[in-house]
């Protein structure tokens, strides 16, 4: 599984059926990633290799949204496809499909300045069903997977890896295969491998749904919300309509003329919470204090419910508070202590579906650990 020779490859890229015969080193800058409800951002767009760079010769194709890798017969070293971006603490989730008697790998924390083998400079999660090699989920040359390490040949398999400080946990198809503390690189790229060797000359490896969640927001003082000032439209925000409806748009009507989200209530439901605005995917730690600040107003006096809740069953919402709103912009500050450790909480402005045609505005939203707060518009 060694790879020590950087290669060369062409610049020309075509969407959907992109084939790259690796001849050199190139970087294609990525567009804004799509973030799901768990805070996982897509880092492969299913169309081309934007945001990725290659090492050594290999043939890569994008076929029906899948990333497909095959050997270049002239190459004597492993071929790697690395992300342009680097992460330190993160969760990586992806799906892979490989044939029987396969060999490939997933790079973790491969330093951007390094060339060669990820298992030397960073870490490599093995994908293999060959008894002579480490089985799927193993951290090559570090920790061997012992149980739950048999993937399904010629079917899609799910791999999830979390790296936090020196702690690395690997799941295969929802089952834990490795839980280890390892010394080594603390920051770097992720990547996928096309292995060298005649025995793998006909092998095809497929990857899809490659997503990463950056876990750095857990650090003290770090901003935890994405697009809290609505400069990127409604990206990362969700308007929930569950038996009530509303129309949301971004307008330059915030404090000091900054961007704001304006929500008009169209129809109301049987419960006030049927209409709400929220963002999810943040991680909180039990017993730790957090501060949510934002600006709000309405076209008439009233109140809203501010909530930090679980975005999954049992949907616990112990941390909520009713806040008044008026026809003038007012800063709002809400401090709460997380009652659980949770990787997927929801910050919501709820109970909005009470009066038809009422209008709410929200601006300059921020969520930080209690060591750092923001109370004035940015």
N, C-alpha and C positions, 0 to 999 in steps of 0.2 A: 504494500500500500504506500510505498515511498514515492515522492515526487519532488524533484529538485531542480528541474530545468524550466525557467520561464519561457513562454513561447511567443509567437506573433500571430495576429489574426486581423481580418479586414474590418473596415469601418462601415461598410454598406450593410444596412439592416432593412428588412422588409417585414411588415406585420403579418401575424397569423401563421405564415409558413416560413418563418425565418430560419435559415440554415447558416450556421457559422462554421467554417473550417478554420480552426484556430491557427493563425499564423503570426500573431504578435499580441501586444497588450493594448486594450482599449477600454475606455470607460464611457458609458452612455448615461447621462444624468436622468434621474427618475422624476416622474411627475408626483403630485401630492398623493400619498397613499390613502386608500379607503380604510376606515377604522370601523370595526364591528362593535356590538354591544359589550363585548368582553374587553375592549381596549386593544384588540389585536389588529395591527395595521398590515394590510397586504403589501408585500415587498416584491411580488412578481405580478405583472399586470396581465398575463395571459395572452399577450400580443407580440411582444418583442423583448429584447434584453436591456431595456432602459434600467439604469441603476445597477448594472452588473459588469464585472470585468473578468477576463479569462486568463488562465495560466496554463501553458503548454498546449499542444495541438489536440483538438477534439472536434467532433461534429455535434453541434447543438441545434435542435429544431424546436419551434413552437407549433404544436399540432393540436387543433381543437381546444386550445387553452392549456394544454399540458406542456411542460418543459421536458424535452426528450434529449437524452445524451447517448452518443455512440462513439466508438473508437475511430480515430484516424489511423489507418494501417501504417502510416509512416512514423507514428509517434512511439517512442520507447519509454515514455514516462507517463505517470498519471495525469489526466487532464482535470482541471478544477475550474468551476464557475463560482466566483466570489462576489458577494454584495459589495457595492461601493460604500455603503454605510457601515459604521462600526457601532457596537453596543458593549456595555460592561455588564450590568445586571439586566436580564431580559428573559422572556419566555418565547420560545420558538415552537410553532406548530406547523406541520405540513403533512401531506399525504404522499406516499410513494408506491410505485408498482414495479416489481422486478421479476425476472424469470427464476426458475429453479437453478440451483448451483450458481448463485449470483455472488457478486462482490461489489460493493460501492460504499460510500460514506458521506457523512454530513460534517462539515467543518464548523467549529465553534471558536470564537475569540481568536481568530487568525489575525495577527497584527497587520495593518495595512502596509507597513514597510517590509514585511517578511516575504520571502520567496522560498518555496519548497513545500515541505509536508506539514499539514496542520497538526498532525499528532506530535510533531516536534516543537513547533512554534506556538501552537494553541492546543486545541483538543479536536478529536475526531470521534464521532459516534459511528460505530460499525453497522453496516447492513449486510448480512451474509448468512447463508444457511449451510456453509461448507464446514464440516467438522475440523478441518485442518486450520481454520481461521477462527477468530473470535466471533461469537454469534451476535445477532442483532441487538443493539442497545449498549453493547460494550463500549467503554471509553478506551480506545486503542492504546495499548502500552501503559494503561493506568488501572482501570477497574473492569473486571470481566462480568458480564451479565450472567446470572446463574439460573433464574427462573423467568417464566413468561416471555422468553426471548425468541420464540418461533413465529416469524411473520408468515403471511399467506402468499405463496408464490402465485404470480399472474393475477393478483387481486389488489385492490387499493388497501393500503395499511395506513394507520394514523400514528405519527410520531410526535411527541411533545417533550421539550427539554426546557428546564428552568435553570438558569445560572445566576446565583446570588453570592457575591463575594467568592469564597472557595467552595461553595456548596453547589453540586450539580446533580439534578434529578432527571431521570429519563423514563418516559412512559411509552409503551408500545400497545396500540389498540386499547388504551384506557387502563392498562395494567403496569404497575411500577416494575422496572427491570434493573435500574441502577439508582442508588442513593448514596453519594460519596462526597467527601471533601478532598479536593485536589489542589496542590500547589501548581502554579503556572500562570499563564497569561490571564489578566483580568479584564482585557478589553480587546475587541477585534471584530473581524467580519465573520459572516456565516458563508457556507458554500456547499456545493454538491460535486460529486466526483464521477468521472469516467475512468475506470481503472485500466492500467496497462496489462499486457500479458496475452499470449495467444489463446488461452482458455476463455478469455472474455471478449474475444474479437467480434463475436456475433451478438454480444449482450446489448440489450437496450434497457436503459433506466428511465423512469418517468417520475416527475414530481408535479404537484399542483397544490393550490391553496396554501402557499408559503406565506406565513404571517408571523409578525413579531410584536410583542408587547414590551415596551421599554419600562423597566421597573424602577428607574431612577427617581420618579416622583415620590417614592417613599422617604427620600432623604429630607432631613430637616430643612425647612424654609423653601423647598422647591415648589413651584407652581404645579398644581395637580390637574387643573382643567385645561382642555385644549380649546383654542379659539374663544377664550372667555370674553374678548372684546368685539367679537363678531366681525373682525376684519376679513375673515375668510367666509363670509356669508353665514349660512346655517350649518356648515360642516361641523360634525361631532355633536350636534344638538338634535334632539328628537322632540317632535310635537306629538304627544300621544292623544289620539282620538278614540275613545272607547265608549261609544254611546253618546258622545258629544262631538262637535266639530268646531274648528277654528281655522283662521287663515293667518299664516305667519309670513312676515317679510322683513328684510333688513332695510332700515331707513337711517338717514343721517340726522336723527332727531334726539341723539343722546346728549348727556352733559357736554358742554363746550362744542356741540355740533358733531360729536363722535357717533360711530355706528351704534345702533340699538336694534334689538329684535322687537318688532311690534306684532302683537297677537290680538286679532279681533275675534270675539266669541260669535259663532254663527248659530249653533244650536246647543242646548244644554241637555244633560242626561239626568238619570235618576239620582246620581251622586255627584257632589262637587268635584271629586278627584277624576271624573271621567275625562276631563281635559287638563293636560299639564304639559310643561316643558321640562325636559331633563337631559342630563348627560350621565353616561355610565362608563364603567371600566376602571375607576380609580381604586386604589388599594388603601385600606385603613388598618390600623393596628389597635387591638383592644386596649382600652385604658388611656389612649393617647388623645390629646385635644387637637381640634382642627377649627379653623376660622373660615367661614364663608362670608365674603363681602360682595355686594353688588349694588347697583342703583336701580330704582324701580319707580314707576308712577302708573296711574290709571286715568281714564277720562272722568272718573267719578270716585268718590271716597269709598273705601272698602277694605278688604284684607285678602291676603293669600296665605297658603301654608307652605313653609319652607321645610324641606325634608332631606335627611340622609338615610337611605334605606337599602336593604338588600335587593339586588336586581335578579333574584332567583328565589325559588321556594326555600323557606317559608315566607318570604317577602316581609321580613321583620322591619318595622319602622318605629323603633323606640325613640329615635332622635328626630323630633319635628317640633316646629313652633309656628304659631300664627303671627303674622306680621301685618301691621297696617300699611296701606298705600293711599296716596292722595293724588291730587291733580298736578302736583309739583314734583320734580325730581328730588328724591331723598336717598341718601346712602343708607344701606342696611347692613348690619353686622350680626352674624349668628355664630356663636361658639358652641361646639358640642364635643362630647367625649364618646369615642367609638365604643359600643358595647360588645364588639366582636372583632376578630381578625377576619378580614374578608378581602378577596381580590377583585370583587365585582360589585361595588356599591353604586347606588344611583343618587345623584344630587338633583332634586326636583323642585320646581315651582309649581305647586298644585292647588287644587280647589279653585281652578279658574273658570270652571263651567257652571256659574251660578246665575248670571244675568245675560240674556241675549243682547248682542251688539255691544257689550262692554269691550273696551280696548285696554290692553296692558302693554307697557314698555319695560324692557330689561336691558341693562348695559353694564359693561365693565365688570364682569363676573370673575371672581378669584376664589380659589380654595387652596389654603396652605396649612401646614402644621402650625401650631400656636406660636412658634418662635418668630414668625414673620407674617405680617398682615398688611393689607392695602386698603385704605379707606377713602382715598381720593381718586377721581378718574384719571386714567393714564392718557 
